[in-house]
Amino acid sequence: RLARQLAVAEGWQADGRCCADVAVAAARGLELVLLKPRRFMNLNGLSVASAAEIYNLRAEDIYLVHDDLDKALGKVAIKLGGSARGHNGVRSCISALHSNEMTRLRVGIGRP
């Protein structure tokens, strides 16, 4: 949805260097790198860390969007840093980046 709003939804490119689909967009004077890892969730951090190296990003520059079972469906929250709280994809990113300083956009999916 973000890619559509930034008019780059048709511009996703497979990037084997980070095992992900990548789209680059501009918004409010910033260059944004959108990343959709192609790895299993518990290995996504490898893709994120590779992209961070390729695009010269620090953990603080990364906004990690992930699902959250503890939030009601459709509710969102922003969190800066902290633990993975049992989320294997977030744990993988923290491990691969050697930092937990990325901002997280937690999207509620609710419990089954």
LUMFIDO-324319 format. One record per residue (C-alpha): residue in one letter; chain; x, y, z. Coordinates in steps of 0.5 Angstrom, whole numbers. Example, Ala and Ser with C-alpha at 12.3 -4.5 7.8 and 13.67 -1.06 7.14 Angstrom:
2
PT type mol    px    py    pz
PT    a   A    25    -9    16
PT    s   A    27    -2    14
// end
This chain:
112
PT type mol    px    py    pz
PT    r   A     0     0     0
PT    l   A     6     5     2
PT    a   A     9     3    -5
PT    r   A     2     5    -9
PT    q   A     2    12    -5
PT    l   A     9    13    -7
PT    a   A     8    11   -14
PT    v   A    13     6   -14
PT    a   A     8     0   -14
PT    e   A    10    -2   -21
PT    g   A    17    -1   -19
PT    w   A    19    -7   -15
PT    q   A    26   -10   -17
PT    a   A    29   -17   -15
PT    d   A    35   -16   -12
PT    g   A    40   -22   -11
PT    r   A    45   -18    -6
PT    c   A    40   -18    -1
PT    c   A    35   -23    -3
PT    a   A    29   -18    -3
PT    d   A    25   -14    -7
PT    v   A    27    -7    -7
PT    a   A    23    -1    -9
PT    v   A    26     6    -9
PT    a   A    22    12    -8
PT    a   A    22    20    -6
PT    a   A    18    23    -1
PT    r   A    19    30     3
PT    g   A    26    31     0
PT    l   A    28    24     3
PT    e   A    30    18    -1
PT    l   A    26    12     2
PT    v   A    28     4     0
PT    l   A    22     0     1
PT    l   A    24    -8     2
PT    k   A    20   -14     2
PT    p   A    25   -20     4
PT    r   A    24   -26     0
PT    r   A    27   -31     6
PT    f   A    23   -34    11
PT    m   A    21   -30    17
PT    n   A    26   -32    22
PT    l   A    32   -30    17
PT    n   A    29   -23    15
PT    g   A    34   -20    18
PT    l   A    40   -22    14
PT    s   A    36   -19     8
PT    v   A    35   -12    12
PT    a   A    42   -12    14
PT    s   A    45   -13     7
PT    a   A    40    -8     5
PT    a   A    43    -3    10
PT    e   A    50    -4     8
PT    i   A    48    -3     0
PT    y   A    44     3     2
PT    n   A    49     6     7
PT    l   A    44     5    13
PT    r   A    44     5    20
PT    a   A    39     1    25
PT    e   A    36     8    27
PT    d   A    35     9    19
PT    i   A    30     3    19
PT    y   A    23     3    20
PT    l   A    21    -4    21
PT    v   A    14    -6    19
PT    h   A    11   -13    23
PT    d   A     5   -16    25
PT    d   A     3   -16    32
PT    l   A    -1   -22    35
PT    d   A    -2   -18    42
PT    k   A    -5   -12    38
PT    a   A   -12   -12    36
PT    l   A   -13   -13    28
PT    g   A   -12    -7    24
PT    k   A    -9    -3    30
PT    v   A    -2     0    29
PT    a   A     3     3    34
PT    i   A    10     6    33
PT    k   A    16     3    38
PT    l   A    23     5    38
PT    g   A    28     0    40
PT    g   A    27    -5    45
PT    s   A    26   -13    45
PT    a   A    23   -17    40
PT    r   A    18   -19    45
PT    g   A    18   -26    42
PT    h   A    17   -24    34
PT    n   A    22   -29    31
PT    g   A    23   -24    25
PT    v   A    24   -18    29
PT    r   A    29   -22    33
PT    s   A    33   -24    27
PT    c   A    33   -16    25
PT    i   A    36   -15    32
PT    s   A    41   -20    31
PT    a   A    43   -19    24
PT    l   A    44   -11    25
PT    h   A    47   -12    32
PT    s   A    42    -7    34
PT    n   A    35    -6    37
PT    e   A    35     1    35
PT    m   A    31     1    29
PT    t   A    24     4    29
PT    r   A    18    -1    29
PT    l   A    11     0    26
PT    r   A     7    -6    29
PT    v   A     1    -8    26
PT    g   A    -4   -11    30
PT    i   A    -7   -18    27
PT    g   A   -10   -20    33
PT    r   A   -10   -27    36
PT    p   A   -14   -33    33
// end
